[in-house]
Amino acid sequence: MTQLTKGANVAVPSDAVNIVVTWTAAPQAPTVDLSTLLVTATGKVRDDSDFVFYNAPQHASGAVRLGPSSPGSASVEAHLTGVEDVVERIVVVLSADGGPFSQVPGLTVRVDDATSGQVVAQFGDMGATSETALVAGELYRRAGAWKFRAVGQGWDSGLAGLATDFGISVDDAPEQPSSSTAPAATPASAPAPAPALRPAEPSQGEQPGSDTSQPYAAPVSPTPAPLQPPQQPSAPQQAPLQPPHQPQAPL
């Protein structure tokens, strides 16, 4: 078994692997969920169907699916021969509910050979602090073979922020009240609700694990200046008329 540090990688010896995440479950510790993103060369997913999580536990290709989970353990199964050619990375994502990852004791990611059951590699020192979502590691293609890389990159913006950075559509717009409960009048100064967040267009060569993208804020329309009546040109000033010069009589 290979002990990995952040950024290190190891060759995957089998076409079928299990990525197993373990931690010490405690009454006051946050709940940890595992999900995966199937990412192309753009560094983003093709669409929302490339996000495998508890509400969509298996990818349409059948190559990636969530495995068994229990308090203190979660897993994902990857059958690498079935992964579509356009997919270059299978990103292993963890999210914490109820606190940051600094409050999750004993967090460890393990790579198991699904055929033999042998432990291939283990990664345990992620250095997480205030993050509530992180990329624990990723399976990726290199020269026709698959490898696993220990990543440990965190997001303070939670799973929604992480997913948005990888191209997932996130709708955070607040619900509108029904007409029966709506207030009689809305002050003119009340701000309009922000629109649903949409991810940025994918840029070529973007690397996974980057958290530099910022969510789009609601556009603010500038307030037009009040119309002013055109200024009337002032009449030119005329010099006062002088009486004609009278010649003096000779003395």
Stockholm file with secondary structure:
# STOCKHOLM 1.0

chainA/1-251         MTQLTKGANVAVPSDAVNIVVTWTAAPQAPTVDLSTLLVTATGKVRDDSDFVFYNAPQHASGAVRLGPSSPGSASVEAHLTGVEDVVERIVVVLSADGGPFSQVPGLTVRVDDATSGQVVAQFGDMGATSETALVAGELYRRAGAWKFRAVGQGWDSGLAGLATDFGISVDDAPEQPSSSTAPAATPASAPAPAPALRPAEPSQGEQPGSDTSQPYAAPVSPTPAPLQPPQQPSAPQQAPLQPPHQPQAPL
#=GR chainA/1-251 SS CEEECTTCEEECCSSEEEEEEECCCCTTSCEEEEEEEEECTTSSCSSGGGEEBTTBCBCTTSSEEECCCBTTEEEEEEEGGGSCTTCCEEEEEEEEESSCGGGSTTCEEEEEETTTCCEEEEECCCCCSSCSEEEEEEEEEETTEEEEEEEEEEETTHHHHHHHHTTCCBCCCCCCCCTTTSCSCCCTTCCCCCCCBCCCCCCTTCCTTCCCCCCCCCCCCCCCCCCCCCCCCCCCCCCCCCCCCCCCCCC
#=GC SS_cons         CEEECTTCEEECCSSEEEEEEECCCCTTSCEEEEEEEEECTTSSCSSGGGEEBTTBCBCTTSSEEECCCBTTEEEEEEEGGGSCTTCCEEEEEEEEESSCGGGSTTCEEEEEETTTCCEEEEECCCCCSSCSEEEEEEEEEETTEEEEEEEEEEETTHHHHHHHHTTCCBCCCCCCCCTTTSCSCCCTTCCCCCCCBCCCCCCTTCCTTCCCCCCCCCCCCCCCCCCCCCCCCCCCCCCCCCCCCCCCCCC
//
